[in-house]
């Protein structure tokens, strides 16, 4: 009887361990850490503050019904500090590439237009402090200037 309880307990512990690892996905090729996903929406930013290691990636998933703009606003000079790339280029359909990448805007900030659902790019960072802003877009795909947007921050160690 004691052996059967040990087997049941061992089975439950094994399942609990698998469930605990389910939220952490390994980084795609080129990354050695895990991927942290930030959920964004017209009024949602979860989590708004994250701390990761330099080997980890940040990904975004949108719950909004319309595209949103994500812009890294700090540091001012971002070249060589933030690297964003499409996680699985083979999964993109023809014409999707402009929607799948972060690009430098006129201020030298990495910016992306994130459609509803998982965004196909993920970003890595050198150690430091980073801030990003999520903004709602108008019909012409411009950020609504009268709204400041939601601010998030990333600390990389």
Buried (B, 14 or more C-beta within 10 A) or exposed (E): EEEEEEEEEEEEEEEEEEEEEEEEEEBBEEBEBBBBBBEBBBEBBEEBEBEBEEEBBBBBBBBBEEBBBBBBBBEEEBEEBBBBBBBEEEEBEEEEEEBBBBEEEEEEBBBBBBBBEEBBBBBBBEEBEBBBBBBBBEEEEEBEEEEEBBBBBBEBE
